[in-house]
Amino acid sequence: MTIATTITPFLTVKDAKSAFEFYAESFGATITEQEEMPNGGMIGKVIIDSAFFWVGDEEPQFGNNSPKSDGESGVRIILTVDDPDTIFSKAIRAGAKQICPVTTEEYWRIGKLSDPFGHIWEIGRPLR
């Protein structure tokens, strides 16, 4: 049996419960496999259409700190959707901070924002 190679982001945050609510409200995400960690924090699988990533509370004892604790995030997450303008607007209304507005570039309609937990998102779609 061959296993497909994949890369799955895991976002560490200071308040996973609030992050779940933000991603559901702004990106239309569904939270599955949600469970409480031994330290009282939460972890969950976040699904947007057919894409997924993990979100969990900080665990400093294991070196898992959020960008809010460590400083700026060195990671950008690209969320490709049919309607980036609507998703971007929903994220801003839910508490994200605009970095670059949604604009049309040569091959993309895309904008960049920082979610309330310090993670950088580029929300867009390729132009065909």
N, C-alpha and C positions, 0 to 999 in steps of 0.2 A: 504494500500500500504506500503510495506517494502522498506526502503531506505538502500542501501549497505553502510557499513562503509568504508570510504576511508581516506587516509592521502595524502594531496597535498602540496608539497613544494611551498613556495613563497620566491623567492630570491630578496632581496633588494640590489640595486646597485647604483653607482654614475652616471651612464650614460646608461639608459635603451636602447636607440637607438643603441649604440655600442654593448651592450649585445645581443640584437636581432640579429645583424649582425654576431657576434661571434658564437652564438649558431646555426644559420643557416649554416654558413660556415663550422664549425668544426663538428657539430653533425647532420647535414642535417635536422635541425628543420624547422618547419613552424610556423609563428607567426600569431595568430588569435586574435580576440577581442581586438585589439590594440586601445588604446584611450589616449587622452591627459588628464592629471589630472589638477585640478584647479590651482596648483602651477606652471604649465608649464611643469612638468615632464611627463613621459610616463608610461603606464602599459600595459601588454599584456600577453596573454596565449601562451605558447611555447609548441609545440607538436612535439615529436620525435616518429615516427611510431604511436603506439596507447597509448603512455604514455604522460602525460602533467604536466606542472608546470607553475607557474606565475612568472613574472619578473616585477619589478617596481622600479622607482626612489625613492631615499630617501625621507622621510617625517619626519624630526627630531621632528617636533611638536607633532607627534603621537608615537615617540619612534622607528620609522622604520629607522634604520641606517644600512649602508652596512658594511661588514667586513673591508673595506678599511678605514672607519671612526672609527670603534670600536676596531679594532685590528684583531686578528685571528678568523676565523670561527670555531664554535664548532660543526658544522654540516658537515657531509659527504653525498654526493649524489651518489648512486650507479646506474650507467647506464649500463644495461644489453643489449648487442647487439650481433649479429651473428659474427661480425668481429671487435673485440676490437682493434687489431693492426692498422687497417686503420683509425678508428675513433680517436684513440689516436694520431696518426701521424698528422691527419688533425687539431686536436685541438692545437698541438704544433706549427704547421706552422701558425695557426691563432692567436698565441700570448699566449697560455697557458704555464705554467712552469711545467716541469716534477718534481714530487716528488719521484716516484718509476717507473721504466720502466715496460712495459708490460712483465710479466713473467708467467710461468706455475707453479702454486702451486698444492697442492694435489688434489683439486676439482675444481679449477678455472684457467682460463687464464685471468689475470687482471693487470692493472697498475693504478697509482694514479697521478693526476695533480691538479694544482691550476689554475682556469681560471683567466683572466685579472681583474676580479672584486672581487677576494679574496675567491671565493667558491671552496671547495675541491670536486673533482669528482673521483670516482673509476670507471673505464671503463673496463668491462670484460664480460665473459660468463662462465657458468658452464660447466665442462667437463663431458661428459656422457660416 
